[in-house]
Amino acid sequence: MGYFIPTYKIGKKNPKDVVKRGTKIIVKVEDLPKGSHAEIEVLCDYCNKNIVKRNYKTYLYCKSTNR
């Protein structure tokens, strides 16, 4: 999808690209699968001022049930 993911090489004979655990990347929400547990930042529906962090799967569930 064209996202940049920082990697480094490991191994001498057959080096492999490795991603450091905990690496964060910014992706478009449209590119996340519906069952994704990725954390997203959402603008509060009540005050339209605060940005809160939510699990994407939970966000979709709450949005569909009007919670």
C-alpha positions in Angstrom: 0.0 0.0 0.0 3.0 2.2 -0.1 3.6 2.8 3.6 7.1 3.3 4.9 8.0 0.8 7.6 11.5 1.3 9.1 13.5 -2.0 9.0 17.0 -3.1 9.7 19.1 -6.1 8.5 19.9 -9.1 10.7 22.2 -11.9 9.8 25.3 -12.1 7.8 24.9 -15.0 5.4 21.3 -14.4 4.4 20.3 -11.0 5.8 16.6 -10.4 6.5 14.7 -7.2 7.0 13.3 -7.0 10.5 10.9 -4.5 12.1 11.6 -3.4 15.7 8.9 -4.6 18.0 6.7 -1.6 19.1 7.3 0.3 15.8 4.4 2.6 15.1 3.3 3.6 11.7 0.5 6.0 10.5 -2.0 4.4 8.1 -5.3 5.5 6.7 -8.3 4.2 8.6 -9.8 2.9 5.3 -6.9 0.5 5.0 -7.6 -1.2 8.4 -9.6 -4.4 8.4 -12.9 -4.2 10.2 -11.7 -6.7 12.9 -8.5 -4.8 13.6 -7.4 -4.2 17.2 -5.3 -1.2 16.1 -5.5 1.9 18.3 -7.0 4.9 16.6 -7.5 8.5 17.6 -11.1 9.7 17.3 -12.7 13.1 17.8 -15.2 13.0 20.7 -18.8 12.9 19.4 -20.1 14.9 22.4 -17.8 17.9 22.7 -16.1 17.8 19.3 -12.9 19.0 21.1 -11.2 16.1 22.7 -9.3 13.4 20.8 -9.6 10.0 22.4 -7.8 6.7 21.7 -10.0 3.7 20.9 -9.6 0.2 19.6 -10.8 0.3 15.9 -13.0 -2.8 16.3 -14.6 -1.4 19.4 -15.1 2.0 17.7 -16.9 0.4 14.7 -19.1 -1.6 17.1 -20.1 1.4 19.2 -20.7 3.5 16.1 -23.1 0.8 14.6 -25.0 0.5 17.9 -25.1 4.3 18.6 -23.2 4.0 21.9 
